[in-house]
Amino acid sequence: MLSALVGAGVLALFVPGAVLALFGLGISFEVPDARIPDGDPCCPHPDTWLATVGGTAFGVVLLIVSGALLSAAATFIFWGLTGRRLAKRRALWTALVATPLLYGLLVLALVVS
């Protein structure tokens, strides 16, 4: 039961990381333009291609880390609820299948809102 609670805590870390990664990627996928002022401290527009590539790389790394958090959360929750460890192959498929689905839902939620 304790491992299921740990998994829920890890899952709680996944959500903000995934949103931050998608938000950062959305900002980075813009054509650089040095003439656009960076008045908003939240979302600066990239000035150069280097800034675009750096932001994209940072977003991809955050996506990988949040996908690993999702896989760890699923493993802990499964272990806590069933008392058995999740097989490595099933944990890998959880990360490979569930992560893109959840990212798709997050993108849909951000687009609709």
C-alpha positions in Angstrom: 0.0 0.0 0.0 2.9 2.3 0.8 4.3 1.8 -2.7 1.0 2.8 -4.2 1.1 6.1 -2.3 4.7 6.6 -3.5 3.4 6.0 -7.0 0.6 8.5 -6.6 3.2 11.0 -5.4 5.4 10.3 -8.4 2.4 10.7 -10.6 1.7 14.1 -9.0 5.3 15.1 -10.1 4.6 13.9 -13.7 1.7 16.3 -14.4 3.5 19.6 -13.9 6.6 18.4 -15.6 4.7 17.3 -18.6 2.8 20.6 -18.8 6.0 22.6 -18.4 7.6 20.5 -21.2 4.8 21.0 -23.6 4.6 24.7 -22.8 8.3 25.1 -23.4 8.1 23.2 -26.6 5.2 25.3 -27.8 7.2 28.5 -27.2 10.4 27.1 -28.8 8.6 26.0 -32.0 8.6 29.6 -33.4 10.7 31.1 -36.0 13.3 33.4 -34.4 12.8 37.1 -34.7 15.0 39.6 -32.9 12.6 42.4 -33.6 9.9 41.0 -31.3 10.3 42.5 -27.8 10.6 40.1 -24.9 8.3 42.1 -22.6 6.7 39.0 -21.1 9.0 37.3 -18.6 7.0 34.1 -18.8 7.3 33.4 -22.5 10.2 35.1 -24.3 10.2 34.8 -28.0 13.4 33.2 -29.4 15.8 35.7 -30.9 18.1 33.3 -32.7 18.0 29.7 -34.0 20.3 28.8 -31.1 17.6 29.8 -28.7 15.1 27.8 -30.6 17.2 24.7 -30.6 18.1 25.1 -26.9 14.4 25.5 -26.0 13.5 22.5 -28.0 16.3 20.4 -26.5 15.2 21.4 -23.0 11.6 20.5 -23.8 12.5 17.1 -25.1 14.7 16.3 -22.1 11.7 17.3 -19.8 9.5 15.0 -21.9 11.9 12.1 -21.4 12.1 12.7 -17.7 8.4 13.0 -17.2 7.9 9.8 -19.2 10.3 8.1 -16.9 8.3 9.5 -13.9 5.1 8.1 -15.5 6.6 4.7 -15.9 7.9 4.7 -12.3 4.5 5.8 -11.0 2.8 3.0 -12.9 5.3 0.5 -11.5 4.8 1.6 -7.9 1.0 1.7 -8.1 0.9 -1.7 -9.7 3.2 -3.1 -7.0 1.2 -1.5 -4.2 -2.2 -2.7 -5.5 -1.3 -6.3 -6.5 1.8 -7.0 -4.3 3.7 -8.2 -7.4 6.4 -6.3 -9.3 5.6 -5.1 -12.8 7.7 -7.0 -15.4 10.3 -4.9 -17.2 8.7 -5.5 -20.5 5.3 -4.3 -19.3 6.8 -1.3 -17.6 8.5 -0.4 -20.9 5.3 -0.7 -22.8 3.6 1.4 -20.1 6.1 4.2 -20.8 5.9 3.8 -24.6 2.2 3.7 -24.9 0.8 5.7 -22.0 3.2 8.6 -22.2 2.2 9.7 -25.8 -1.5 9.2 -25.0 -1.3 11.4 -21.9 0.7 14.0 -23.8 -2.0 14.0 -26.4 -4.6 14.5 -23.8 -2.6 17.4 -22.3 -2.2 19.0 -25.7 -5.9 18.6 -26.3 -6.6 20.2 -22.9 -4.3 23.1 -23.6 -5.7 23.7 -27.1 -9.3 23.5 -25.9 -8.9 25.8 -22.9 
